Amino acid sequence: MSEQSQVALEVTGLAKSFGATRALRSCSLRLLAGEVHALMGENGSGKSTLVKILTGVHAPDSGGYRVGGRAVRLGGPAAAIAAGVMAVYQEVLVVGPRSVLENVWLGADGVFRRKISEADKRARAAAVLGELLGEAPDLDTPVEQLSLSDRQACGIARALVREPRVLILDEATSALDVATRDRLFEALARRRSAGMAVLFVSHRMDEVDAISDRVSVLRSGESVATLEAADATTAELVRLMTGAEHLTDIPEGGAPAHRSGPAADAPVLLRVRGLRLRPDADPVDFELRAGETVGLAGLEGHGQDAFINALWHGPAGAGSVARVEVGGETEIRSEQRAAAAGIGYVPRDRRGEALFGTLSIRENFSAATQDKDTRFGLLSRASALGRFAEYRSGLKVRMGRESDPITTLSGGNQQKVVIARWLARRPDVLLLNDPTRGVDIGAKRDIYALLDELTARGVAVVMLSTEVDEHIELMDRVLVFREGSHSTTLDRPSLTRQSLVAAFFGRTVTSSVAGSASPDGDS
């Protein structure tokens, strides 16, 4: 039998843009019947967009899509299911008050050609859940009473009882405990033997090694390679994901020459003790010094967002965050206390969390400084304008009049206003949550120059970024998060693009020779 006759799903030349952002440029993928095909790539490589096209959530701007050799045009997720393509996602998608049985068969109406009896539904649900859990739970139990892992197993069972031609697991193992994951792999092996095709999207290289037949890599929205899993070494996959031809393509200690890091005797400004980001995660201890720039990195959803939020809002669970000053420590339990202690915060979602869309540019700038611009209980317009003029010039905010609506500014200039708002309070610690997301290159450069100026004045910066290059160019050290824990810290000169991406996947680059990557134990 030729490979072409075994093709379960094939896409060619897929392209997809969202406004000015090109999520997919030229993406092709061939998935064979009876194989587990891994899909890997950095954050922002296009994996999620590809999966959403395959499942009918998004329509491609261009490109071909064939299932079982036949061209298809999907009008939505229901059309994908009808074509035999089903997906299970990282998010646990169950209806809590509904029973286990109802969740397994949720949305099945119209999927099968013949009506399935209640007894048959119970038998098939019990059989599949028994495969995944060792023993099926009581099918009449509300699913919200199950553990997170068991709830995810119900979501996977929902796909398996439909016996799809193509099963897509999009980071679906992240919520599973080890025993359930291993039983899932055994179940997939049985279905692979029966001809099912599985697209396995994962950042866990040990899982890719354990179950995959082939591996495809996306980078910047393009397909860059498909390898036999046996040939896909960690070093080769990191090379393909990052685009570097050798592990030494980016010089060791690749920070700009003007970055020297904090002074050896720089005082501690922020101290974290025993912070738990998840109940089952290791506690995080951390100290931040004056004049230091610390990056927070990791694959999406692995704890870095929760960490920076804890620095601003205070811990959601166990542990403490304290602002350290000469006279003692101030424990951070709320954003109000953080701001009063000299901490500023620029959130990731500037439109939803930082901007007041109906207000002017000046009013948005003044939102964090009204206490400093108030005299005798009244807001001083002259004081606010003076502050705004100072920081507008320093950040090169491009605008018309300060009375214009904030919505008249570009994304980059809106972000500069948000940053300027906090700089006007002259913070000692500045927390930045992906501050260059969605801004143009010129605005990025202005923000980078500002960070260098701030740290030279002794301001300490903690910056979460989804861009690897920002960590390489800007940070003194980077805290990498995996599975809700702080897994490793990369300092100079070991902070390179390759060492950082390898750390995302629980590996270390142990030398400058290609092929030399090893597990780090996810400590």
C-alpha positions in Angstrom: 0.0 0.0 0.0 1.4 3.4 -1.0 1.8 6.2 1.5 -0.7 8.3 -0.4 -3.4 5.7 0.0 -2.7 5.7 3.8 -3.1 9.4 4.3 -5.7 10.1 6.9 -5.4 13.9 6.8 -3.4 16.4 4.8 -3.2 20.1 4.6 -1.0 22.0 2.2 0.1 25.7 2.0 -2.2 26.8 4.8 -2.1 30.6 5.6 -4.1 32.5 8.2 -3.9 36.1 9.3 -5.6 37.9 12.1 -5.5 41.6 11.2 -1.8 42.4 10.6 -0.6 39.3 12.4 0.2 36.3 10.2 -0.3 33.3 12.4 0.3 30.7 9.6 2.4 31.5 6.5 2.9 28.3 4.6 1.9 25.3 6.7 1.7 21.7 5.4 1.2 18.5 7.3 0.5 14.9 6.2 -0.9 12.6 8.8 -1.0 8.8 8.1 -3.5 6.3 9.2 -2.2 4.2 12.0 0.5 6.7 13.2 1.0 9.0 16.2 2.4 12.2 14.7 3.8 14.8 17.2 3.5 18.5 16.5 6.0 20.8 18.3 7.0 24.4 18.2 7.7 27.4 20.5 4.9 29.7 21.8 3.6 31.6 18.9 4.8 29.1 16.2 1.2 28.6 14.9 0.3 25.2 16.5 -2.9 26.5 18.1 -4.0 28.2 14.9 -3.3 25.0 12.9 -5.4 22.9 15.3 -8.3 25.3 15.1 -8.2 25.1 11.4 -8.1 21.3 11.4 -11.2 21.3 13.8 -13.2 23.9 11.9 -12.9 26.7 14.5 -11.1 28.9 12.0 -11.2 29.0 8.2 -7.9 29.3 6.4 -7.2 32.3 4.2 -5.7 29.9 1.7 -4.5 26.3 1.3 -5.9 22.9 0.9 -7.4 20.4 3.4 -8.1 16.7 2.6 -9.4 14.0 4.9 -9.1 10.4 3.6 -8.0 11.7 0.2 -11.1 13.9 -0.3 -11.0 17.7 -0.3 -13.1 19.2 2.5 -14.3 22.7 3.4 -15.3 22.9 7.0 -18.1 25.3 8.0 -17.4 24.8 11.7 -16.5 22.3 14.4 -19.6 20.1 13.6 -18.4 19.7 10.0 -14.9 18.5 11.3 -16.6 16.0 13.6 -18.7 14.8 10.7 -15.5 14.3 8.6 -14.0 12.2 11.4 -11.7 14.8 13.0 -12.0 15.3 16.8 -9.9 17.2 19.3 -9.2 17.2 23.0 -7.7 20.4 24.4 -5.5 21.3 27.3 -8.4 23.0 29.0 -10.6 20.5 30.8 -13.9 20.9 29.0 -16.6 19.2 31.0 -20.0 20.3 32.4 -19.5 20.0 36.2 -23.1 19.4 37.3 -23.8 16.8 34.6 -23.0 13.1 35.2 -20.0 11.3 33.9 -22.2 9.5 31.3 -23.7 12.7 30.1 -20.3 14.3 29.7 -18.9 11.4 27.7 -21.8 11.6 25.3 -22.1 15.3 25.3 -22.8 16.6 21.7 -23.1 13.2 20.2 -26.5 13.7 18.7 -26.3 13.4 14.9 -22.7 12.0 14.9 -23.8 8.4 14.6 -25.8 7.0 11.7 -27.9 4.8 14.0 -29.4 5.7 17.3 -27.4 4.3 20.2 -29.4 2.8 23.1 -28.9 3.9 26.7 -27.5 0.5 27.6 -25.0 0.7 24.7 -23.9 4.2 25.8 -23.3 3.0 29.3 -21.3 0.0 28.1 -19.1 2.0 25.7 -18.5 4.8 28.2 -17.6 2.3 30.9 -15.2 0.4 28.6 -13.3 3.5 27.4 -13.1 5.0 30.9 -11.9 1.6 32.2 -9.1 1.8 29.7 -8.1 5.2 30.8 -8.7 5.0 34.6 -8.2 1.3 35.3 -11.7 1.2 36.6 -14.6 3.2 35.4 -16.2 5.6 37.9 -19.9 5.6 38.7 -21.3 6.9 35.5 -24.1 8.7 37.3 -21.7 10.7 39.5 -21.6 14.5 38.7 -18.3 15.0 36.9 -17.4 17.9 39.2 -16.9 15.4 42.0 -14.0 13.8 40.1 -10.3 14.8 40.3 -8.9 17.1 37.6 -7.2 14.1 35.9 -10.3 12.0 35.9 -12.4 14.9 34.5 -9.9 15.2 31.6 -10.2 11.5 31.1 -13.9 12.0 30.6 -13.1 14.6 27.9 -10.8 12.2 26.2 -13.4 9.4 26.5 -15.9 11.7 24.8 -13.6 11.7 21.7 -12.7 8.0 21.8 -16.3 6.7 22.0 -16.9 8.3 18.6 -14.1 6.4 17.1 -12.8 9.2 14.9 -10.6 8.8 11.9 -8.3 11.5 13.2 -7.8 12.3 16.9 -6.0 15.5 17.9 -4.6 15.8 21.4 -3.7 19.5 21.9 -1.6 19.4 25.1 -4.4 17.2 26.5 -2.0 15.2 28.7 -1.1 18.2 30.8 -4.0 17.7 33.2 -3.5 13.9 33.5 -1.7 12.1 36.4 1.2 9.8 35.3 -0.8 6.6 35.7 -3.7 7.9 33.5 -1.3 9.3 31.0 0.4 5.9 30.6 -2.9 4.1 30.2 -3.9 6.7 27.6 -0.7 5.9 25.7 -1.6 2.2 25.8 -5.1 3.0 24.5 -3.7 5.1 21.7 -1.3 2.3 20.7 -4.3 -0.1 20.3 -6.1 2.4 18.2 -3.1 3.1 16.1 -2.9 -0.6 15.3 -6.6 -0.4 14.2 -5.8 2.5 11.8 -6.6 5.6 13.8 -4.4 8.6 13.1 -3.3 10.7 16.2 -1.9 14.3 16.0 -0.1 14.7 19.4 0.6 18.3 20.2 2.9 18.4 23.2 5.8 20.3 24.7 7.0 17.3 26.7 9.8 15.6 24.9 9.6 12.5 27.0 6.0 12.0 25.9 7.0 12.6 22.3 9.8 10.1 22.6 7.4 7.5 24.2 4.6 7.5 21.7 5.3 9.2 18.5 6.2 7.7 15.1 7.0 11.0 13.4 7.5 14.6 14.6 6.7 17.8 12.7 8.0 21.2 13.8 6.5 24.6 13.2 8.4 27.9 13.4 6.9 31.4 12.9 3.8 29.9 11.2 5.7 27.7 8.8 6.4 24.0 8.6 10.1 23.6 8.8 10.6 19.8 9.1 9.1 16.4 9.6 11.4 13.7 11.1 11.1 10.1 12.1 10.8 10.1 15.9 13.8 7.9 16.3 15.9 10.5 14.6 14.4 13.5 16.5 17.1 14.3 19.2 16.4 17.0 21.6 19.2 19.1 20.2 17.8 18.7 16.6 14.3 19.7 17.7 15.6 22.7 19.6 17.5 23.7 16.5 14.4 23.4 14.3 12.2 25.3 16.8 14.6 28.2 17.3 16.0 28.4 13.8 19.6 28.4 14.9 21.8 26.2 12.8 24.2 25.3 15.7 24.0 25.5 19.4 26.6 28.2 19.3 24.9 30.5 16.8 24.0 33.0 19.5 27.1 34.0 21.5 27.3 33.0 25.1 26.3 36.0 27.2 24.5 37.6 24.3 23.3 40.6 26.2 24.0 44.1 24.8 27.4 45.4 25.9 25.8 48.2 28.0 24.1 45.7 30.3 26.3 44.9 33.4 23.6 43.7 35.8 23.1 44.8 39.4 26.0 45.8 41.7 27.3 43.0 43.9 26.1 44.9 47.0 22.7 46.0 45.6 20.0 45.8 48.2 17.2 43.3 48.0 13.9 45.1 47.1 11.5 42.1 46.9 11.5 38.8 48.6 9.4 35.7 48.0 9.2 32.8 50.4 7.5 29.4 49.9 5.1 30.6 47.2 3.0 27.8 45.8 1.5 28.5 42.4 -0.4 25.2 42.4 -1.3 22.9 45.3 0.9 20.1 43.9 3.8 22.4 42.8 7.1 23.0 44.6 7.4 26.3 46.6 9.2 29.2 45.0 11.8 31.3 46.8 13.1 34.4 45.1 15.0 37.7 45.8 15.1 40.7 43.5 17.9 43.3 43.8 18.0 47.0 42.9 19.1 47.6 39.3 18.3 44.0 38.3 16.2 42.8 35.3 14.8 39.3 35.8 12.8 37.5 33.1 10.0 35.0 33.7 9.7 32.4 31.0 8.2 29.1 30.1 5.6 27.5 27.9 2.1 29.0 28.2 0.2 28.1 31.4 3.2 26.7 33.3 3.1 29.2 36.2 4.9 32.4 35.1 1.6 34.3 34.9 0.6 33.2 38.3 4.0 34.2 39.7 3.9 37.8 38.4 0.3 38.1 39.5 1.3 37.0 43.0 4.0 39.7 43.1 1.3 42.3 42.4 -1.9 41.0 44.1 -0.2 38.9 46.8 -0.2 35.1 47.1 -3.4 33.2 46.2 -2.3 30.3 48.4 0.7 29.4 50.6 3.7 31.6 50.8 4.6 35.3 51.1 5.7 38.2 49.0 7.4 41.1 50.7 8.7 44.5 49.7 12.0 45.0 51.5 13.0 48.5 52.7 15.5 49.8 55.2 13.0 49.9 58.0 11.7 46.4 57.4 9.4 44.4 55.2 5.9 45.2 53.9 3.9 42.1 53.1 2.1 42.3 49.8 -1.5 41.1 50.0 -3.2 43.4 47.5 -2.4 45.6 44.5 -3.2 48.7 46.7 -0.5 47.7 49.2 1.9 46.9 46.4 1.4 50.3 44.8 1.8 52.0 48.2 5.1 50.1 48.7 6.6 51.4 45.5 5.7 48.6 43.1 4.2 49.3 39.6 2.5 46.8 37.3 1.8 46.8 33.6 -0.6 44.0 32.8 -0.6 41.8 29.7 -4.2 42.7 28.6 -3.8 46.5 28.4 -7.3 47.0 26.9 -9.1 44.9 29.5 -7.0 45.7 32.5 -5.1 48.9 32.0 -6.9 51.3 29.6 -10.1 53.3 30.1 -11.4 53.4 26.5 -13.8 56.2 27.0 -11.3 58.6 28.6 -8.6 60.8 27.1 -4.9 60.1 26.8 -4.2 62.5 29.7 -6.9 60.9 31.9 -5.5 57.5 31.2 -2.0 58.6 32.2 -3.2 60.2 35.4 -5.1 57.1 36.6 -2.3 56.0 38.9 -1.1 59.4 40.0 -4.2 61.3 41.1 -2.9 61.2 44.7 0.2 63.0 43.6 -1.6 65.5 41.5 -4.2 66.5 44.1 -4.2 69.8 46.1 -6.8 70.5 48.7 -8.8 67.5 47.5 -8.9 68.8 43.9 -7.1 67.4 40.9 -4.5 69.8 39.6 -4.6 69.8 35.8 -1.3 71.7 35.6 0.4 69.1 37.8 -1.0 66.2 35.7 0.0 67.9 32.4 3.5 68.6 33.7 4.0 64.9 34.7 2.6 63.8 31.4 4.8 66.1 29.3 7.9 64.7 31.1 7.2 61.0 30.5 5.6 61.5 27.1 8.9 63.0 25.9 11.0 60.3 27.5 9.0 57.5 26.0 8.5 59.2 22.6 4.7 58.9 22.7 3.4 59.8 19.3 0.0 61.5 19.6 -2.1 64.5 18.7 -3.6 66.4 21.7 -3.6 65.0 25.2 -7.3 65.5 25.3 -7.8 63.0 22.4 -9.4 59.6 23.3 -6.8 56.9 24.2 -8.3 54.8 21.4 -6.8 57.2 18.8 -3.3 55.9 19.6 -1.6 52.9 18.1 -1.1 49.8 20.3 2.5 50.7 20.9 1.7 54.3 22.0 -1.1 53.1 24.2 1.3 50.8 25.9 3.8 53.6 26.4 1.0 55.6 28.2 0.3 52.7 30.5 4.0 52.4 31.3 4.4 56.2 31.8 1.4 56.1 34.2 3.5 53.9 36.6 6.8 55.6 36.0 5.2 58.9 37.1 4.9 57.2 40.6 8.6 56.6 40.5 8.4 52.9 41.5 11.4 51.1 43.0 10.1 47.8 41.5 8.4 47.5 38.1 6.5 44.4 37.0 5.9 44.0 33.3 3.6 41.3 32.0 4.5 40.8 28.3 4.8 44.6 27.7 5.8 44.4 24.0 2.9 42.1 23.0 1.3 43.5 19.9 3.4 46.6 19.6 5.5 47.6 16.6 9.3 47.4 16.3 9.9 51.1 16.9 7.8 51.0 20.1 9.7 47.9 21.3 13.0 49.7 20.9 11.8 52.6 22.9 10.6 50.3 25.7 13.9 48.4 25.7 15.8 51.7 26.0 13.6 52.7 28.9 14.3 49.5 30.7 18.0 50.0 30.4 17.7 53.6 31.7 15.5 52.4 34.7 17.9 49.7 35.8 20.8 52.1 35.6 18.9 54.3 38.1 18.5 51.3 40.4 14.9 50.3 39.6 14.4 46.6 39.7 12.4 45.0 36.8 10.6 41.7 36.7 9.4 41.1 33.1 7.3 38.2 31.8 7.9 37.8 28.1 6.8 35.3 25.5 9.6 36.3 23.2 12.8 34.3 23.7 14.9 37.0 22.2 13.8 39.6 24.8 15.1 37.3 27.5 18.4 36.9 25.7 18.9 40.6 25.0 17.5 42.2 28.1 17.7 40.0 31.2 20.4 39.5 33.8 18.8 36.2 34.7 15.7 34.2 33.7 13.4 32.1 35.9 12.0 29.2 33.9 8.7 27.7 35.0 7.4 24.2 34.3 4.3 22.4 35.7 3.6 25.3 38.1 7.1 25.2 39.6 10.3 27.3 39.2 12.3 24.6 37.4 15.6 26.4 36.7 17.3 29.8 36.6 19.6 30.7 33.7 22.3 33.3 34.4 24.9 34.7 32.1 26.9 33.4 30.4 24.7 30.2 30.2 21.6 32.2 29.0 21.3 31.5 25.3 18.4 30.9 23.0 19.1 27.2 22.9 19.5 26.8 26.6 16.3 28.7 27.3 14.1 26.8 24.8 15.6 23.5 26.0 14.7 24.5 29.6 11.1 25.1 28.5 10.9 21.4 27.6 12.7 20.1 30.7 16.1 19.7 29.1 19.5 21.2 29.4 22.1 22.0 26.7 25.2 20.5 28.2 27.8 21.6 25.6 28.3 23.6 22.4 28.3 20.5 20.3 25.0 19.8 18.4 23.3 16.8 19.8 24.4 17.4 23.3 21.1 17.9 25.2 20.0 16.0 28.2 17.1 15.8 30.7 17.4 18.1 33.6 15.1 16.2 35.8 12.5 18.9 35.8 13.8 20.0 39.2 
